[in-house]
Each structure stands twice: as C-alpha cells, then as structure tokens.
Amino acid sequence: MNDQIRSIVIVGGGTAGWMAATALARVLGRQTATITLVESEEIGTIGVGEATIPPIQAFNTLLGINEDEFVRATKGTFKLGIEFLDWWRVGHRYFHPFGVYGHDFGPIPFEGLWHRLNQAGQAEPLDHYSICAMGAAAGRFMRPQPGGNTPLARIGYAYHFDAGLYAAFLRRHAQAAGVTPREGRVVEVLLDTERGFIEAVSLADGTRIEADLFIDCSGFRGLLVAEALGTRFEDWGQWLPNDRAVTVPSANVGPPTPFTRSTARAAGWQWRIPLQHRTGNGYVYSSRHVSDDEAAATLLSGLDGEALAEPRQLCFSTGRREAFWVKNCVALGLASGFMEPLESTSIHLVQAGIARLLEMLPTRRFERADIRRYNRLMTAEFESIRDFLILHFHATERDDTPYWRELGAMSVPDALQERMRIYAGTGRIFREADDLFTKTSWLAVMEGQGLRARSYDPLALAMPLAEAQARMARIATVTKAAVGHMPAHGDFVARIVNETVAAP
Ligand SMILES: Cc1cc2nc3c(=O)[nH]c(=O)nc-3n(C[C@H](O)[C@H](O)[C@H](O)COP(=O)(O)OP(=O)(O)OC[C@H]3O[C@@H](n4cnc5c(N)ncnc54)[C@H](O)[C@@H]3O)c2cc1C
C-alpha cells in the first residue's frame, strides 16, 4: 500500500491535541506515520474541562493507562454522576447517576414497572434503585466488583481531574509513544491550488511543516477548519443561550464528593468539581441576562471554601462546525464545536472523534464516502447531546427570572419534542443507535426536571402487581445493603495517593 498517510500534524496542545496525539501514536505505532504536535505557549490553552463521563475509561484502556497512576498524576477524584440543585424548582434536588437503575425484567423495562408502581403510590424514589445515586448520597465509592448478580458489579463511574495536569500527563505518554512536540505559533496555513487541501502550516519563526493529514485542535478559532478552509459554524444559541463562563478554584472543605454538582442560578448554572487539592467552580451564564460583574459575584457567593484565585472570564458560542472533517483536515475539541459542560460531554466528543477517525483512517486518496460518514455520525452525536442539554433548561417549572421564562417558552428541536411527548404518554424512553446517553440518563433527567408520565408501558401489566412490588422492593433493599460495602470516597482516593508514597 503506497498511498498510506505518512505524516500527521496536530495543531494545538490543549486536551484535544494531546488526546489525539497520544491515541494516534499508540494505535499507529512509530512505523506508520510521523506525528508532530504544534502548540503555542504564548496563546495557551483554555485550562478548563475537568469533569468526565464513563466512556473515558475505554480511552484510558486504549492508551494503556494505569488508573491509579492517572488519578495520582491528575490529582483526580471519582464521579458517580451529577447532582442537580434548583433545576426543576428552587429547593429541589435530583441525581443523574451513571450505571443503571435496577434491571429490566425480560421484555419488561425497569421504567415500565417503576411508572406502574409510582402511579399506584407504591414505588420508592428512583435513586433507591441506583447504586451510583445511593453511593454518591452516602459519599462512598468503589470500582465495580466483577462477577455476581449484585449492584456492586454495575457501578458506573468517571473522573474529575485537573485539566492542566491531564494535558501534561498525556503529553508524557504521547512523547513516549513517539510524538514530536513543536513549540511555535502557526501564522499561515498553506493550501494546494488544485484541490484546496492543506499542504503545510508556517510558524512565526519561518519554519514550514508539511503533512498528509492535519488535525485541527486549535481551540475555538478553528485555525485550519474555519479560518483556512472556511467551514461555517452552525449556531445553537436559540436553544442554548449561555455564552459566557466565569471560573474560580476554591479551597476544599471536607472530603471530596464522588459527584459533580450543578446548581441552577438566575441566568445559568454553577458547577462544583471536587479534586484532591482544590475545588473547581464556574458559573455558566447568558450575557443577555446577567452582567459579568454580577455573574462573578454570584459565583463567589456560592463557594463552599475560600477562593484561591481571581475569577476568570471566558466567552464561547454554542454550536458546531457544519463539517468536522473537511478535505485532509479533521477538527477535534473546541475547534469542532462546543456545548456547555452541563453533562461533561466535550472531552467525550474529542474521544468519539478520535475513535471514528481511527475507524475510518484515510489513505492519501481521502475517500469522500469516509468523510461523509464521519461527518454524519459526528453530527448525530452532537445533536443528540444538544437535545439532552436542552431538556434540562426547557422542562422546568422555574419562571422566577426572564432567563427561565424564555427557556421554558422556547420551541425545542423536533426529536426532543417527540421524546418528551412519548414520555408524557407512557413514560417510555428509548436510546437511538448512536445516542451517548442511556435510558437511565433520560429517565433521571425527565423525572428530575419534573416531567410526569400520564400512564405506563402496557408491557408492565405482564407481571402481577404483587410480584412487581416484591421484585422492585428487593432491588431497593439489595442496593441499600450494597452501599454499606463501599468505602468512603475520600478514603478510596487517599489509598491510591498514598500507595506512591509507600512505593520504593
Ligand atoms: C467554561 C468551560 C468549562 C468546560 N468544562 C468541561 C468539562 O467539565 N468537561 C468536559 O468534558 N469539557 C469541558 N469543557 C470543554 C473542554 O475544556 C475542552 O473540550 C477541552 O479542554 C479541549 O480544548 P481544546 O484542546 O480543543 O482547546 P484549547 O485548550 O483552547 O487548546 C488550543 C490549543 O491550540 C493552540 N493554538 C491556538 N492557536 C494556535 C496557533 N496559531 N499556533 C499554534 N498553536 C495554537 C493553543 O496554544 C492550545 O495549545 C469546558 C469548556 C469551557 C469553555
């Protein structure tokens, strides 16, 4: 095969760039193609992005990363889900757990039986059927225990980590796998006149770097995909109007919680991400509804511990590039599009892009069919995440500020409208082929945001009521008992951290 890709240039050394570099180097090996990553210290990275979702475990496995080493190097903690405060109504709390609620009963879905019992006033709260929700509420964590029909086998988890340390950690792995880092500012992108492909990038010091394949990880600007190749941005601000964030780290108060917290505010929402050495906080808001100063004051007044730095302001647009792969350039990370971190999906989208690129690794012919397929699949993934996010803002009873009144009244994309209608009818939820979020996720957020089913799935009638009650009660009892076997999350993390100290 003489038309294989021989050289890859990645522009950008943020989380996206180093994730791509590490994964490509690891999978392709040193023999296939040279990989160069260009980054600019002067421009810097966005420096946020510290909460993740469970598929990141697969990424670490692909990279051959030892989880304990990873947690130590990134000052990480574990995450069992997200706690949502004040989203449906002020004072209300719900939990979006990883893992699953209970289990299905053959053809009868869990949620069918739950709705049936709930409508008869005989169901327990959803959290009682989830080991992740119950573990989180108790401040406990353990990795899933293999084997056995126990809720402990079904613990789903992800991580919180320090973004700067994560990039540094990946950089070490990438360099060890043969990636060449190159410091310098790209000042020009050179296109070939015939096909409009990217031929090379020029750095400020005059160096020209050529490659067969370019990966644009240059952040919001999209230096290659947008500025050089002219790919337009599809703006989703009509559904997700938040366009700013103000962030600040704060001192830890007490042991780290095994979950991210999201608290709805007057014109957006505030995150709290517990790490070993600090807590990350940020208020994501709509600049049409609140001033930067007011947002910073709200953020600072809602911290658990003392602020450790001055608040930092960030601006963003929500949406996606009309194409993610254009000619010989694939955009990943912020260069490809952005949705607010309400469900911690951006780093996952980088991972998904890398996985698909590897699946459809091009030759120098760059087959159009591959490119079309890549763009179609990534578009579907972006859109299903978009709809899941919109659900949080739209399905709420909050009408206490113009922000919430606008979001409650907006018209939502058809696919989401359909999901909400189906749920309102029979409480049914479903997962489309490429949906990232599971039935558990949709059920948690539909119920948590106050949607209620009028009826329930007729399949639930296939089980006699008394048996349904007994089986569901058993799930809740076993789940509660299982939580007792989980250690405190702080102790679990401390044990991992202290292992290095003890090691020779
Ligand atoms: C407020 C906020 C909170 C977030 N929270 C989360 C979260 O909790 N979970 C999550 O999954 N995601 C989150 N994200 C998204 C996440 O931060 C990003 O997806 C991730 O950090 C990847 O960023 P990036 O590498 O694409 O861009 P960046 O970090 O901006 O990196 C861009 C790189 O390109 C380089 N560069 C740019 N121009 C040039 C040039 N001319 N020459 C050379 N190099 C250049 C820069 O120096 C840098 O190295 C959040 C984003 C925001 C805005």
The ligand as an ORCA input file, in Angstrom:
! r2SCAN-3c Opt
* xyz 0 1
  C     -16.246     27.005     30.737
  C     -15.904     25.651     30.190
  C     -15.987     24.537     31.004
  C     -15.702     23.264     30.491
  N     -15.863     22.157     31.278
  C     -15.747     20.915     30.732
  C     -15.980     19.749     31.490
  O     -16.235     19.787     32.690
  N     -15.881     18.553     30.862
  C     -15.565     18.452     29.534
  O     -15.547     17.343     29.002
  N     -15.280     19.549     28.812
  C     -15.367     20.771     29.363
  N     -15.083     21.875     28.624
  C     -14.543     21.719     27.285
  C     -13.055     21.386     27.380
  O     -12.390     22.377     28.136
  C     -12.432     21.299     26.007
  O     -13.197     20.452     25.201
  C     -11.055     20.711     26.100
  O     -10.277     21.406     27.030
  C     -10.378     20.732     24.763
  O      -9.962     22.022     24.424
  P      -9.070     22.165     23.130
  O      -7.848     21.355     23.306
  O      -9.926     21.914     21.957
  O      -8.718     23.730     23.099
  P      -7.633     24.592     23.905
  O      -7.426     24.138     25.285
  O      -8.065     26.024     23.694
  O      -6.269     24.361     23.126
  C      -5.979     25.006     21.907
  C      -4.512     24.789     21.584
  O      -4.230     25.339     20.310
  C      -3.088     26.134     20.404
  N      -3.130     27.173     19.372
  C      -4.139     28.020     19.078
  N      -3.768     28.835     18.066
  C      -2.515     28.461     17.711
  C      -1.585     28.919     16.756
  N      -1.852     29.962     15.949
  N      -0.390     28.311     16.681
  C      -0.054     27.272     17.487
  N      -0.903     26.797     18.414
  C      -2.115     27.402     18.519
  C      -3.150     26.706     21.812
  O      -1.905     27.209     22.255
  C      -3.568     25.443     22.566
  O      -2.438     24.643     22.799
  C     -15.313     23.143     29.137
  C     -15.183     24.278     28.335
  C     -15.479     25.527     28.837
  C     -15.354     26.725     27.946
*
